[in-house]
Amino acid sequence: MVKGAQRMLWGAATSSYQIEGAWNEDGKGESIWDRYAHTPGRIKDGKTGDVACDHYHRYKEDVALMKRIGLDAYRFSIAWPRVLPEGRGATNARGLDFYDRLVDELLANDVLPFVTLYHWDLPQALQDRGGWPQRETVAAFVEYTDVVTKALGDRVKHWITHNEPWCAAVLGQLIGVHAPGARDAESALRTAHHLLLSHGAAVPVIRANSPDAEVGITLNLIPAVPASGSAADYDACRQYDGHINRWFLDPLYGRDYPSDMVRDYGRKGYMPDGELVFVEADDYRTIAAPCDFLGINYYMREICRSDDVAEEENLPREIPVPGSELRTDIGWEIYSEGLFDILYRVHATYRPPKLYITENGCSYGDAPDADGRVRDERRIAYLRDHFAAARRAAEQGVPLAGYFVWSLMDNFEWGEGYTQRFGLVWIDYETGERILKDSAYWYADFIEGTRTALTSTLFSGAWPGYVHNGAG
Ligand code: IFM
């Protein structure tokens, strides 16, 4: 189905737990992130998302900031326990009403809503029954999807089922540094499977409730390169790529789980008898439900080195690349070329009809100067370089349709608490005051330039590549 030409959308993204606050207001139920952050020792600065950016009460002010920047689109997520406090069953009308008002406010300000259904805040009531490792949670997600898309599907036309299932599965269930803080390999594999399955099962529900909507999922993808030409480093690279990228991409695009990784996980004892016992007949077909787009979150690359080789041959862990040694405040290498690499590879290998960069951005701690201005030149440089890499991919035929900067505003960075600032907008967490950073003004000029094509920059005029989202 060809849905017609569309210009490149420029947006910004957030998620519910990271910005909303109001953690127990208006009938909202507890989420696993409420429980996790309230547990002493879990969050670096000991803080929680109880108040966060207080977006729940200040959403009109925040939409006005989006308008000032000139965003075409805004990606946000719904807090499942705000809508269904117990995860299933009774709907909380006041919770749903918040998102109803937010969507109307966005549309009244010409900002397209892109809604993520799950950005990690599972209702604690479902966790108490076993959470994502339990297949029952798939049915619960589909019910929740039905409630939300029935309520908002007349106005929201872009739906993302899940954000970064790798993080929910691996950080939450294997390494235990995200909620619910478990450390169990089989639970992590079950979680990944049930997240993917719930995505596929939700797609037809969204299509039924939200006619003409675009539906997709967002993955965090990391281009991996071997640190040397040694066979061992190549194998380390294969494993890393399989673990982060292919385990999710392959089943979504009809290839089932990658057999090399099934073998590896079996050898590592991640599955009883080395078998994917939790995969049932038809699951792969459900997971591979045709979608309109894939969302990619890009932050970094990974240089892979086998520890065995390192000991024997003392190979470098990192390949120095001129101009790319710099890191952001969270310690992640800045490597804009990796964005080109991952976009091009996904397009060439899996052929999603359309791609959105649903997150890209950087953490810098710049604060207001004496004159109240936040001079975050490093963020401007970061965005300019990454936009250019995306542009090159589009010029090579990648069907890129939109780009969402992470994040609209500084917010609660999960286990890091408030120690990392990713926003275009600076937040004073004491007073709630918002200040547009220099990068926000730069982005506003940039977006304006893409609309008027008056500038002579690389970005003026039509953005190449994206034409339609027809199949194939
Ligand atoms: O803040 C997160 C977001 O919730 C998911 N993607 C990565 C961001 C930065 O870590």
Boltz pocket constraint, residues with backbone or C-beta under 6 A from the ligand:
constraints:
  - pocket:
      binder: B
      contacts: [[A, 15], [A, 18], [A, 164], [A, 297], [A, 359], [A, 406], [A, 412], [A, 413], [A, 414], [A, 422]]
      max_distance: 6.0
